[in-house]
Amino acid sequence: MIIPFKYRMDVPISNSLAGKLSNYAQDMQTDEESIILEALTMYLESEPCQLIHTPRITAGLRPRK
C-alpha cells in the first residue's frame, strides 16, 4: 500500500488491511495524522504475528510546508 501523504511507513501491510484503511479514510474524511494513527492501530491489532518477522518498523513525519 502506498500512503500518498507526507508520511512514509516501512511496514508490510496486507491487501485486507489496506482495504480497511481505505474505507476508514473515505468514511471519516479525516486528516492525515488520524489516518496514519488508525493504520498503525489496525496493523498492530490485526497482524501482530508479523512483528516477530519484521525487524524494523518506522513511521516518519516530514515537516509541514
mmCIF file as Biopython writes it, N, C-alpha, C and O atoms, coordinates in Angstrom:
data_model
#
loop_
_atom_site.group_PDB
_atom_site.id
_atom_site.type_symbol
_atom_site.label_atom_id
_atom_site.label_alt_id
_atom_site.label_comp_id
_atom_site.label_asym_id
_atom_site.label_entity_id
_atom_site.label_seq_id
_atom_site.pdbx_PDB_ins_code
_atom_site.Cartn_x
_atom_site.Cartn_y
_atom_site.Cartn_z
_atom_site.occupancy
_atom_site.B_iso_or_equiv
_atom_site.auth_seq_id
_atom_site.auth_asym_id
_atom_site.pdbx_PDB_model_num
ATOM 1   N N  . MET A ? 1  ? 0.850   -1.185  0.000  1.0 0.0 1  A 1 
ATOM 2   C CA . MET A ? 1  ? 0.000   0.000   0.000  1.0 0.0 1  A 1 
ATOM 3   C C  . MET A ? 1  ? 0.884   1.233   0.000  1.0 0.0 1  A 1 
ATOM 4   O O  . MET A ? 1  ? 1.868   1.291   0.738  1.0 0.0 1  A 1 
ATOM 5   N N  . ILE A ? 2  ? 0.555   2.193   -0.798 1.0 0.0 2  A 1 
ATOM 6   C CA . ILE A ? 2  ? 1.269   3.464   -0.810 1.0 0.0 2  A 1 
ATOM 7   C C  . ILE A ? 2  ? 0.385   4.487   -0.115 1.0 0.0 2  A 1 
ATOM 8   O O  . ILE A ? 2  ? -0.790  4.641   -0.448 1.0 0.0 2  A 1 
ATOM 9   N N  . ILE A ? 3  ? 0.964   5.178   0.848  1.0 0.0 3  A 1 
ATOM 10  C CA . ILE A ? 3  ? 0.215   6.225   1.541  1.0 0.0 3  A 1 
ATOM 11  C C  . ILE A ? 3  ? 0.659   7.558   0.943  1.0 0.0 3  A 1 
ATOM 12  O O  . ILE A ? 3  ? 1.777   8.001   1.205  1.0 0.0 3  A 1 
ATOM 13  N N  . PRO A ? 4  ? -0.183  8.199   0.154  1.0 0.0 4  A 1 
ATOM 14  C CA . PRO A ? 4  ? 0.237   9.369   -0.617 1.0 0.0 4  A 1 
ATOM 15  C C  . PRO A ? 4  ? 0.171   10.674  0.169  1.0 0.0 4  A 1 
ATOM 16  O O  . PRO A ? 4  ? -0.365  11.672  -0.312 1.0 0.0 4  A 1 
ATOM 17  N N  . PHE A ? 5  ? 0.711   10.659  1.364  1.0 0.0 5  A 1 
ATOM 18  C CA . PHE A ? 5  ? 0.750   11.874  2.163  1.0 0.0 5  A 1 
ATOM 19  C C  . PHE A ? 5  ? 2.205   12.230  2.425  1.0 0.0 5  A 1 
ATOM 20  O O  . PHE A ? 5  ? 3.089   11.792  1.689  1.0 0.0 5  A 1 
ATOM 21  N N  . LYS A ? 6  ? 2.459   12.995  3.433  1.0 0.0 6  A 1 
ATOM 22  C CA . LYS A ? 6  ? 3.823   13.364  3.762  1.0 0.0 6  A 1 
ATOM 23  C C  . LYS A ? 6  ? 4.447   12.369  4.728  1.0 0.0 6  A 1 
ATOM 24  O O  . LYS A ? 6  ? 5.462   12.669  5.356  1.0 0.0 6  A 1 
ATOM 25  N N  . TYR A ? 7  ? 3.857   11.198  4.852  1.0 0.0 7  A 1 
ATOM 26  C CA . TYR A ? 7  ? 4.336   10.165  5.757  1.0 0.0 7  A 1 
ATOM 27  C C  . TYR A ? 7  ? 4.933   9.019   4.960  1.0 0.0 7  A 1 
ATOM 28  O O  . TYR A ? 7  ? 4.577   8.790   3.804  1.0 0.0 7  A 1 
ATOM 29  N N  . ARG A ? 8  ? 5.844   8.307   5.600  1.0 0.0 8  A 1 
ATOM 30  C CA . ARG A ? 8  ? 6.383   7.095   4.987  1.0 0.0 8  A 1 
ATOM 31  C C  . ARG A ? 8  ? 6.327   5.998   6.032  1.0 0.0 8  A 1 
ATOM 32  O O  . ARG A ? 8  ? 6.849   6.155   7.135  1.0 0.0 8  A 1 
ATOM 33  N N  . MET A ? 9  ? 5.698   4.897   5.686  1.0 0.0 9  A 1 
ATOM 34  C CA . MET A ? 9  ? 5.611   3.767   6.609  1.0 0.0 9  A 1 
ATOM 35  C C  . MET A ? 9  ? 6.413   2.615   6.041  1.0 0.0 9  A 1 
ATOM 36  O O  . MET A ? 9  ? 6.167   2.178   4.916  1.0 0.0 9  A 1 
ATOM 37  N N  . ASP A ? 10 ? 7.360   2.126   6.801  1.0 0.0 10 A 1 
ATOM 38  C CA . ASP A ? 10 ? 8.156   0.973   6.388  1.0 0.0 10 A 1 
ATOM 39  C C  . ASP A ? 10 ? 7.594   -0.256  7.097  1.0 0.0 10 A 1 
ATOM 40  O O  . ASP A ? 10 ? 8.260   -0.885  7.919  1.0 0.0 10 A 1 
ATOM 41  N N  . VAL A ? 11 ? 6.352   -0.576  6.753  1.0 0.0 11 A 1 
ATOM 42  C CA . VAL A ? 11 ? 5.630   -1.656  7.420  1.0 0.0 11 A 1 
ATOM 43  C C  . VAL A ? 11 ? 4.936   -2.487  6.348  1.0 0.0 11 A 1 
ATOM 44  O O  . VAL A ? 11 ? 4.211   -1.935  5.519  1.0 0.0 11 A 1 
ATOM 45  N N  . PRO A ? 12 ? 5.144   -3.818  6.346  1.0 0.0 12 A 1 
ATOM 46  C CA . PRO A ? 12 ? 4.390   -4.633  5.394  1.0 0.0 12 A 1 
ATOM 47  C C  . PRO A ? 12 ? 2.907   -4.593  5.751  1.0 0.0 12 A 1 
ATOM 48  O O  . PRO A ? 12 ? 2.546   -4.606  6.927  1.0 0.0 12 A 1 
ATOM 49  N N  . ILE A ? 13 ? 2.064   -4.545  4.748  1.0 0.0 13 A 1 
ATOM 50  C CA . ILE A ? 13 ? 0.632   -4.407  5.019  1.0 0.0 13 A 1 
ATOM 51  C C  . ILE A ? 13 ? -0.129  -5.302  4.037  1.0 0.0 13 A 1 
ATOM 52  O O  . ILE A ? 13 ? 0.187   -5.340  2.848  1.0 0.0 13 A 1 
ATOM 53  N N  . SER A ? 14 ? -1.110  -6.004  4.535  1.0 0.0 14 A 1 
ATOM 54  C CA . SER A ? 14 ? -1.873  -6.921  3.685  1.0 0.0 14 A 1 
ATOM 55  C C  . SER A ? 14 ? -2.912  -6.156  2.872  1.0 0.0 14 A 1 
ATOM 56  O O  . SER A ? 14 ? -3.271  -5.025  3.200  1.0 0.0 14 A 1 
ATOM 57  N N  . ASN A ? 15 ? -3.386  -6.797  1.804  1.0 0.0 15 A 1 
ATOM 58  C CA . ASN A ? 15 ? -4.441  -6.184  0.995  1.0 0.0 15 A 1 
ATOM 59  C C  . ASN A ? 15 ? -5.707  -5.983  1.808  1.0 0.0 15 A 1 
ATOM 60  O O  . ASN A ? 15 ? -6.409  -4.987  1.635  1.0 0.0 15 A 1 
ATOM 61  N N  . SER A ? 16 ? -5.997  -6.920  2.691  1.0 0.0 16 A 1 
ATOM 62  C CA . SER A ? 16 ? -7.178  -6.813  3.545  1.0 0.0 16 A 1 
ATOM 63  C C  . SER A ? 16 ? -7.091  -5.578  4.438  1.0 0.0 16 A 1 
ATOM 64  O O  . SER A ? 16 ? -8.053  -4.820  4.562  1.0 0.0 16 A 1 
ATOM 65  N N  . LEU A ? 17 ? -5.938  -5.388  5.052  1.0 0.0 17 A 1 
ATOM 66  C CA . LEU A ? 17 ? -5.755  -4.233  5.930  1.0 0.0 17 A 1 
ATOM 67  C C  . LEU A ? 17 ? -5.742  -2.937  5.126  1.0 0.0 17 A 1 
ATOM 68  O O  . LEU A ? 17 ? -6.265  -1.920  5.581  1.0 0.0 17 A 1 
ATOM 69  N N  . ALA A ? 18 ? -5.152  -2.968  3.944  1.0 0.0 18 A 1 
ATOM 70  C CA . ALA A ? 18 ? -5.145  -1.784  3.084  1.0 0.0 18 A 1 
ATOM 71  C C  . ALA A ? 18 ? -6.577  -1.383  2.726  1.0 0.0 18 A 1 
ATOM 72  O O  . ALA A ? 18 ? -6.902  -0.196  2.695  1.0 0.0 18 A 1 
ATOM 73  N N  . GLY A ? 19 ? -7.425  -2.368  2.457  1.0 0.0 19 A 1 
ATOM 74  C CA . GLY A ? 19 ? -8.827  -2.087  2.157  1.0 0.0 19 A 1 
ATOM 75  C C  . GLY A ? 19 ? -9.554  -1.464  3.333  1.0 0.0 19 A 1 
ATOM 76  O O  . GLY A ? 19 ? -10.325 -0.520  3.165  1.0 0.0 19 A 1 
ATOM 77  N N  . LYS A ? 20 ? -9.306  -1.997  4.533  1.0 0.0 20 A 1 
ATOM 78  C CA . LYS A ? 20 ? -9.938  -1.432  5.729  1.0 0.0 20 A 1 
ATOM 79  C C  . LYS A ? 20 ? -9.508  0.014   5.936  1.0 0.0 20 A 1 
ATOM 80  O O  . LYS A ? 20 ? -10.329 0.872   6.260  1.0 0.0 20 A 1 
ATOM 81  N N  . LEU A ? 21 ? -8.220  0.278   5.749  1.0 0.0 21 A 1 
ATOM 82  C CA . LEU A ? 21 ? -7.712  1.634   5.921  1.0 0.0 21 A 1 
ATOM 83  C C  . LEU A ? 21 ? -8.305  2.572   4.879  1.0 0.0 21 A 1 
ATOM 84  O O  . LEU A ? 21 ? -8.652  3.712   5.188  1.0 0.0 21 A 1 
ATOM 85  N N  . SER A ? 22 ? -8.420  2.093   3.652  1.0 0.0 22 A 1 
ATOM 86  C CA . SER A ? 22 ? -9.005  2.903   2.591  1.0 0.0 22 A 1 
ATOM 87  C C  . SER A ? 22 ? -10.453 3.262   2.916  1.0 0.0 22 A 1 
ATOM 88  O O  . SER A ? 22 ? -10.868 4.409   2.751  1.0 0.0 22 A 1 
ATOM 89  N N  . ASN A ? 23 ? -11.218 2.271   3.380  1.0 0.0 23 A 1 
ATOM 90  C CA . ASN A ? 23 ? -12.608 2.531   3.767  1.0 0.0 23 A 1 
ATOM 91  C C  . ASN A ? 23 ? -12.682 3.518   4.918  1.0 0.0 23 A 1 
ATOM 92  O O  . ASN A ? 23 ? -13.531 4.410   4.920  1.0 0.0 23 A 1 
ATOM 93  N N  . TYR A ? 24 ? -11.803 3.366   5.893  1.0 0.0 24 A 1 
ATOM 94  C CA . TYR A ? 24 ? -11.776 4.287   7.038  1.0 0.0 24 A 1 
ATOM 95  C C  . TYR A ? 24 ? -11.528 5.713   6.553  1.0 0.0 24 A 1 
ATOM 96  O O  . TYR A ? 24 ? -12.217 6.647   6.964  1.0 0.0 24 A 1 
ATOM 97  N N  . ALA A ? 25 ? -10.542 5.870   5.678  1.0 0.0 25 A 1 
ATOM 98  C CA . ALA A ? 25 ? -10.195 7.203   5.193  1.0 0.0 25 A 1 
ATOM 99  C C  . ALA A ? 25 ? -11.360 7.823   4.429  1.0 0.0 25 A 1 
ATOM 100 O O  . ALA A ? 25 ? -11.638 9.012   4.585  1.0 0.0 25 A 1 
ATOM 101 N N  . GLN A ? 26 ? -12.044 7.031   3.604  1.0 0.0 26 A 1 
ATOM 102 C CA . GLN A ? 26 ? -13.168 7.555   2.825  1.0 0.0 26 A 1 
ATOM 103 C C  . GLN A ? 26 ? -14.368 7.866   3.713  1.0 0.0 26 A 1 
ATOM 104 O O  . GLN A ? 26 ? -15.028 8.890   3.539  1.0 0.0 26 A 1 
ATOM 105 N N  . ASP A ? 27 ? -14.645 6.981   4.664  1.0 0.0 27 A 1 
ATOM 106 C CA . ASP A ? 27 ? -15.803 7.175   5.536  1.0 0.0 27 A 1 
ATOM 107 C C  . ASP A ? 27 ? -15.628 8.374   6.461  1.0 0.0 27 A 1 
ATOM 108 O O  . ASP A ? 27 ? -16.554 9.158   6.670  1.0 0.0 27 A 1 
ATOM 109 N N  . MET A ? 28 ? -14.448 8.496   6.997  1.0 0.0 28 A 1 
ATOM 110 C CA . MET A ? 28 ? -14.220 9.523   8.008  1.0 0.0 28 A 1 
ATOM 111 C C  . MET A ? 28 ? -13.846 10.874  7.410  1.0 0.0 28 A 1 
ATOM 112 O O  . MET A ? 28 ? -14.024 11.908  8.053  1.0 0.0 28 A 1 
ATOM 113 N N  . GLN A ? 29 ? -13.333 10.872  6.190  1.0 0.0 29 A 1 
ATOM 114 C CA . GLN A ? 29 ? -12.833 12.100  5.564  1.0 0.0 29 A 1 
ATOM 115 C C  . GLN A ? 29 ? -12.030 12.889  6.593  1.0 0.0 29 A 1 
ATOM 116 O O  . GLN A ? 29 ? -12.294 14.062  6.856  1.0 0.0 29 A 1 
ATOM 117 N N  . THR A ? 30 ? -11.053 12.212  7.157  1.0 0.0 30 A 1 
ATOM 118 C CA . THR A ? 30 ? -10.312 12.761  8.280  1.0 0.0 30 A 1 
ATOM 119 C C  . THR A ? 30 ? -8.938  13.274  7.857  1.0 0.0 30 A 1 
ATOM 120 O O  . THR A ? 30 ? -8.540  13.139  6.700  1.0 0.0 30 A 1 
ATOM 121 N N  . ASP A ? 31 ? -8.235  13.852  8.793  1.0 0.0 31 A 1 
ATOM 122 C CA . ASP A ? 31 ? -6.923  14.402  8.480  1.0 0.0 31 A 1 
ATOM 123 C C  . ASP A ? 31 ? -5.867  13.300  8.387  1.0 0.0 31 A 1 
ATOM 124 O O  . ASP A ? 31 ? -6.092  12.169  8.815  1.0 0.0 31 A 1 
ATOM 125 N N  . GLU A ? 32 ? -4.725  13.648  7.826  1.0 0.0 32 A 1 
ATOM 126 C CA . GLU A ? 32 ? -3.678  12.672  7.558  1.0 0.0 32 A 1 
ATOM 127 C C  . GLU A ? 32 ? -3.146  12.016  8.828  1.0 0.0 32 A 1 
ATOM 128 O O  . GLU A ? 32 ? -2.877  10.815  8.842  1.0 0.0 32 A 1 
ATOM 129 N N  . GLU A ? 33 ? -2.995  12.793  9.885  1.0 0.0 33 A 1 
ATOM 130 C CA . GLU A ? 33 ? -2.468  12.245  11.127 1.0 0.0 33 A 1 
ATOM 131 C C  . GLU A ? 33 ? -3.368  11.143  11.670 1.0 0.0 33 A 1 
ATOM 132 O O  . GLU A ? 33 ? -2.877  10.109  12.125 1.0 0.0 33 A 1 
ATOM 133 N N  . SER A ? 34 ? -4.664  11.352  11.626 1.0 0.0 34 A 1 
ATOM 134 C CA . SER A ? 34 ? -5.610  10.349  12.117 1.0 0.0 34 A 1 
ATOM 135 C C  . SER A ? 34 ? -5.572  9.085   11.272 1.0 0.0 34 A 1 
ATOM 136 O O  . SER A ? 34 ? -5.686  7.979   11.799 1.0 0.0 34 A 1 
ATOM 137 N N  . ILE A ? 35 ? -5.412  9.244   9.965  1.0 0.0 35 A 1 
ATOM 138 C CA . ILE A ? 35 ? -5.346  8.077   9.088  1.0 0.0 35 A 1 
ATOM 139 C C  . ILE A ? 35 ? -4.113  7.243   9.412  1.0 0.0 35 A 1 
ATOM 140 O O  . ILE A ? 35 ? -4.195  6.016   9.472  1.0 0.0 35 A 1 
ATOM 141 N N  . ILE A ? 36 ? -2.983  7.887   9.620  1.0 0.0 36 A 1 
ATOM 142 C CA . ILE A ? 36 ? -1.753  7.156   9.928  1.0 0.0 36 A 1 
ATOM 143 C C  . ILE A ? 36 ? -1.866  6.464   11.276 1.0 0.0 36 A 1 
ATOM 144 O O  . ILE A ? 36 ? -1.464  5.308   11.408 1.0 0.0 36 A 1 
ATOM 145 N N  . LEU A ? 37 ? -2.402  7.140   12.270 1.0 0.0 37 A 1 
ATOM 146 C CA . LEU A ? 37 ? -2.577  6.512   13.584 1.0 0.0 37 A 1 
ATOM 147 C C  . LEU A ? 37 ? -3.516  5.321   13.487 1.0 0.0 37 A 1 
ATOM 148 O O  . LEU A ? 37 ? -3.270  4.284   14.102 1.0 0.0 37 A 1 
ATOM 149 N N  . GLU A ? 38 ? -4.584  5.462   12.722 1.0 0.0 38 A 1 
ATOM 150 C CA . GLU A ? 38 ? -5.524  4.353   12.546 1.0 0.0 38 A 1 
ATOM 151 C C  . GLU A ? 38 ? -4.852  3.192   11.817 1.0 0.0 38 A 1 
ATOM 152 O O  . GLU A ? 38 ? -5.086  2.031   12.153 1.0 0.0 38 A 1 
ATOM 153 N N  . ALA A ? 39 ? -4.020  3.497   10.821 1.0 0.0 39 A 1 
ATOM 154 C CA . ALA A ? 39 ? -3.309  2.445   10.088 1.0 0.0 39 A 1 
ATOM 155 C C  . ALA A ? 39 ? -2.405  1.653   11.016 1.0 0.0 39 A 1 
ATOM 156 O O  . ALA A ? 39 ? -2.380  0.424   10.968 1.0 0.0 39 A 1 
ATOM 157 N N  . LEU A ? 40 ? -1.667  2.352   11.855 1.0 0.0 40 A 1 
ATOM 158 C CA . LEU A ? 40 ? -0.778  1.662   12.789 1.0 0.0 40 A 1 
ATOM 159 C C  . LEU A ? 40 ? -1.570  0.842   13.797 1.0 0.0 40 A 1 
ATOM 160 O O  . LEU A ? 40 ? -1.177  -0.273  14.139 1.0 0.0 40 A 1 
ATOM 161 N N  . THR A ? 41 ? -2.680  1.388   14.271 1.0 0.0 41 A 1 
ATOM 162 C CA . THR A ? 41 ? -3.523  0.656   15.220 1.0 0.0 41 A 1 
ATOM 163 C C  . THR A ? 41 ? -4.087  -0.603  14.583 1.0 0.0 41 A 1 
ATOM 164 O O  . THR A ? 41 ? -4.033  -1.680  15.176 1.0 0.0 41 A 1 
ATOM 165 N N  . MET A ? 42 ? -4.632  -0.469  13.367 1.0 0.0 42 A 1 
ATOM 166 C CA . MET A ? 42 ? -5.181  -1.633  12.669 1.0 0.0 42 A 1 
ATOM 167 C C  . MET A ? 42 ? -4.100  -2.687  12.452 1.0 0.0 42 A 1 
ATOM 168 O O  . MET A ? 42 ? -4.344  -3.881  12.625 1.0 0.0 42 A 1 
ATOM 169 N N  . TYR A ? 43 ? -2.907  -2.238  12.071 1.0 0.0 43 A 1 
ATOM 170 C CA . TYR A ? 43 ? -1.813  -3.175  11.813 1.0 0.0 43 A 1 
ATOM 171 C C  . TYR A ? 43 ? -1.468  -3.956  13.073 1.0 0.0 43 A 1 
ATOM 172 O O  . TYR A ? 43 ? -1.342  -5.180  13.037 1.0 0.0 43 A 1 
ATOM 173 N N  . LEU A ? 44 ? -1.319  -3.254  14.175 1.0 0.0 44 A 1 
ATOM 174 C CA . LEU A ? 44 ? -0.938  -3.916  15.423 1.0 0.0 44 A 1 
ATOM 175 C C  . LEU A ? 44 ? -2.041  -4.830  15.939 1.0 0.0 44 A 1 
ATOM 176 O O  . LEU A ? 44 ? -1.751  -5.870  16.531 1.0 0.0 44 A 1 
ATOM 177 N N  . GLU A ? 45 ? -3.305  -4.458  15.725 1.0 0.0 45 A 1 
ATOM 178 C CA . GLU A ? 45 ? -4.415  -5.274  16.213 1.0 0.0 45 A 1 
ATOM 179 C C  . GLU A ? 45 ? -4.672  -6.496  15.334 1.0 0.0 45 A 1 
ATOM 180 O O  . GLU A ? 45 ? -5.029  -7.556  15.849 1.0 0.0 45 A 1 
ATOM 181 N N  . SER A ? 46 ? -4.497  -6.368  14.029 1.0 0.0 46 A 1 
ATOM 182 C CA . SER A ? 46 ? -4.916  -7.455  13.147 1.0 0.0 46 A 1 
ATOM 183 C C  . SER A ? 46 ? -3.790  -8.378  12.702 1.0 0.0 46 A 1 
ATOM 184 O O  . SER A ? 46 ? -4.058  -9.507  12.291 1.0 0.0 46 A 1 
ATOM 185 N N  . GLU A ? 47 ? -2.560  -7.940  12.770 1.0 0.0 47 A 1 
ATOM 186 C CA . GLU A ? 47 ? -1.467  -8.761  12.265 1.0 0.0 47 A 1 
ATOM 187 C C  . GLU A ? 47 ? -0.265  -8.759  13.206 1.0 0.0 47 A 1 
ATOM 188 O O  . GLU A ? 47 ? 0.855   -8.517  12.755 1.0 0.0 47 A 1 
ATOM 189 N N  . PRO A ? 48 ? -0.461  -9.019  14.493 1.0 0.0 48 A 1 
ATOM 190 C CA . PRO A ? 48 ? 0.666   -8.921  15.434 1.0 0.0 48 A 1 
ATOM 191 C C  . PRO A ? 48 ? 1.752   -9.956  15.195 1.0 0.0 48 A 1 
ATOM 192 O O  . PRO A ? 48 ? 2.906   -9.724  15.556 1.0 0.0 48 A 1 
ATOM 193 N N  . CYS A ? 49 ? 1.418   -11.086 14.599 1.0 0.0 49 A 1 
ATOM 194 C CA . CYS A ? 49 ? 2.422   -12.127 14.384 1.0 0.0 49 A 1 
ATOM 195 C C  . CYS A ? 49 ? 3.523   -11.664 13.439 1.0 0.0 49 A 1 
ATOM 196 O O  . CYS A ? 49 ? 4.645   -12.163 13.524 1.0 0.0 49 A 1 
ATOM 197 N N  . GLN A ? 50 ? 3.238   -10.735 12.549 1.0 0.0 50 A 1 
ATOM 198 C CA . GLN A ? 50 ? 4.259   -10.262 11.615 1.0 0.0 50 A 1 
ATOM 199 C C  . GLN A ? 50 ? 5.324   -9.430  12.308 1.0 0.0 50 A 1 
ATOM 200 O O  . GLN A ? 50 ? 6.427   -9.283  11.781 1.0 0.0 50 A 1 
ATOM 201 N N  . LEU A ? 51 ? 5.021   -8.887  13.470 1.0 0.0 51 A 1 
ATOM 202 C CA . LEU A ? 51 ? 6.007   -8.070  14.163 1.0 0.0 51 A 1 
ATOM 203 C C  . LEU A ? 51 ? 7.249   -8.878  14.505 1.0 0.0 51 A 1 
ATOM 204 O O  . LEU A ? 51 ? 8.355   -8.339  14.535 1.0 0.0 51 A 1 
ATOM 205 N N  . ILE A ? 52 ? 7.074   -10.157 14.760 1.0 0.0 52 A 1 
ATOM 206 C CA . ILE A ? 52 ? 8.200   -11.020 15.089 1.0 0.0 52 A 1 
ATOM 207 C C  . ILE A ? 52 ? 9.165   -11.103 13.907 1.0 0.0 52 A 1 
ATOM 208 O O  . ILE A ? 52 ? 10.379  -11.181 14.099 1.0 0.0 52 A 1 
ATOM 209 N N  . HIS A ? 53 ? 8.629   -11.086 12.691 1.0 0.0 53 A 1 
ATOM 210 C CA . HIS A ? 53 ? 9.442   -11.245 11.493 1.0 0.0 53 A 1 
ATOM 211 C C  . HIS A ? 53 ? 9.807   -9.913  10.850 1.0 0.0 53 A 1 
ATOM 212 O O  . HIS A ? 53 ? 10.428  -9.896  9.787  1.0 0.0 53 A 1 
ATOM 213 N N  . THR A ? 54 ? 9.442   -8.823  11.457 1.0 0.0 54 A 1 
ATOM 214 C CA . THR A ? 54 ? 9.715   -7.501  10.897 1.0 0.0 54 A 1 
ATOM 215 C C  . THR A ? 54 ? 10.715  -6.792  11.802 1.0 0.0 54 A 1 
ATOM 216 O O  . THR A ? 54 ? 10.335  -6.259  12.845 1.0 0.0 54 A 1 
ATOM 217 N N  . PRO A ? 55 ? 11.981  -6.781  11.416 1.0 0.0 55 A 1 
ATOM 218 C CA . PRO A ? 55 ? 12.989  -6.210  12.296 1.0 0.0 55 A 1 
ATOM 219 C C  . PRO A ? 55 ? 12.905  -4.697  12.432 1.0 0.0 55 A 1 
ATOM 220 O O  . PRO A ? 55 ? 13.403  -4.131  13.405 1.0 0.0 55 A 1 
ATOM 221 N N  . ARG A ? 56 ? 12.280  -4.044  11.468 1.0 0.0 56 A 1 
ATOM 222 C CA . ARG A ? 56 ? 12.270  -2.589  11.513 1.0 0.0 56 A 1 
ATOM 223 C C  . ARG A ? 56 ? 10.895  -2.067  11.131 1.0 0.0 56 A 1 
ATOM 224 O O  . ARG A ? 56 ? 10.394  -2.357  10.045 1.0 0.0 56 A 1 
ATOM 225 N N  . ILE A ? 57 ? 10.298  -1.315  12.005 1.0 0.0 57 A 1 
ATOM 226 C CA . ILE A ? 57 ? 9.026   -0.654  11.709 1.0 0.0 57 A 1 
ATOM 227 C C  . ILE A ? 57 ? 9.240   0.823   11.998 1.0 0.0 57 A 1 
ATOM 228 O O  . ILE A ? 57 ? 9.543   1.200   13.129 1.0 0.0 57 A 1 
ATOM 229 N N  . THR A ? 58 ? 9.085   1.649   10.990 1.0 0.0 58 A 1 
ATOM 230 C CA . THR A ? 58 ? 9.298   3.075   11.185 1.0 0.0 58 A 1 
ATOM 231 C C  . THR A ? 58 ? 8.146   3.852   10.579 1.0 0.0 58 A 1 
ATOM 232 O O  . THR A ? 58 ? 7.542   3.423   9.596  1.0 0.0 58 A 1 
ATOM 233 N N  . ALA A ? 59 ? 7.856   4.958   11.150 1.0 0.0 59 A 1 
ATOM 234 C CA . ALA A ? 59 ? 6.893   5.895   10.574 1.0 0.0 59 A 1 
ATOM 235 C C  . ALA A ? 59 ? 7.508   7.269   10.743 1.0 0.0 59 A 1 
ATOM 236 O O  . ALA A ? 59 ? 7.850   7.665   11.857 1.0 0.0 59 A 1 
ATOM 237 N N  . GLY A ? 60 ? 7.649   7.985   9.669  1.0 0.0 60 A 1 
ATOM 238 C CA . GLY A ? 60 ? 8.290   9.290   9.742  1.0 0.0 60 A 1 
ATOM 239 C C  . GLY A ? 60 ? 7.339   10.389  9.335  1.0 0.0 60 A 1 
ATOM 240 O O  . GLY A ? 60 ? 6.379   10.162  8.600  1.0 0.0 60 A 1 
ATOM 241 N N  . LEU A ? 61 ? 7.614   11.566  9.814  1.0 0.0 61 A 1 
ATOM 242 C CA . LEU A ? 61 ? 6.792   12.729  9.507  1.0 0.0 61 A 1 
ATOM 243 C C  . LEU A ? 61 ? 7.700   13.805  8.953  1.0 0.0 61 A 1 
ATOM 244 O O  . LEU A ? 61 ? 8.640   14.242  9.617  1.0 0.0 61 A 1 
ATOM 245 N N  . ARG A ? 62 ? 7.421   14.224  7.752  1.0 0.0 62 A 1 
ATOM 246 C CA . ARG A ? 62 ? 8.182   15.329  7.188  1.0 0.0 62 A 1 
ATOM 247 C C  . ARG A ? 62 ? 7.583   16.631  7.687  1.0 0.0 62 A 1 
ATOM 248 O O  . ARG A ? 62 ? 6.382   16.701  7.948  1.0 0.0 62 A 1 
ATOM 249 N N  . PRO A ? 63 ? 8.397   17.652  7.822  1.0 0.0 63 A 1 
ATOM 250 C CA . PRO A ? 63 ? 7.866   18.949  8.285  1.0 0.0 63 A 1 
ATOM 251 C C  . PRO A ? 63 ? 6.799   19.477  7.334  1.0 0.0 63 A 1 
ATOM 252 O O  . PRO A ? 63 ? 6.888   19.300  6.119  1.0 0.0 63 A 1 
ATOM 253 N N  . ARG A ? 64 ? 5.805   20.115  7.896  1.0 0.0 64 A 1 
ATOM 254 C CA . ARG A ? 64 ? 4.764   20.744  7.070  1.0 0.0 64 A 1 
ATOM 255 C C  . ARG A ? 64 ? 5.348   21.945  6.351  1.0 0.0 64 A 1 
ATOM 256 O O  . ARG A ? 64 ? 6.233   22.636  6.856  1.0 0.0 64 A 1 
ATOM 257 N N  . LYS A ? 65 ? 4.824   22.171  5.157  1.0 0.0 65 A 1 
ATOM 258 C CA . LYS A ? 65 ? 5.292   23.332  4.380  1.0 0.0 65 A 1 
ATOM 259 C C  . LYS A ? 65 ? 4.263   24.417  4.397  1.0 0.0 65 A 1 
ATOM 260 O O  . LYS A ? 65 ? 4.471   25.474  3.801  1.0 0.0 65 A 1 
#
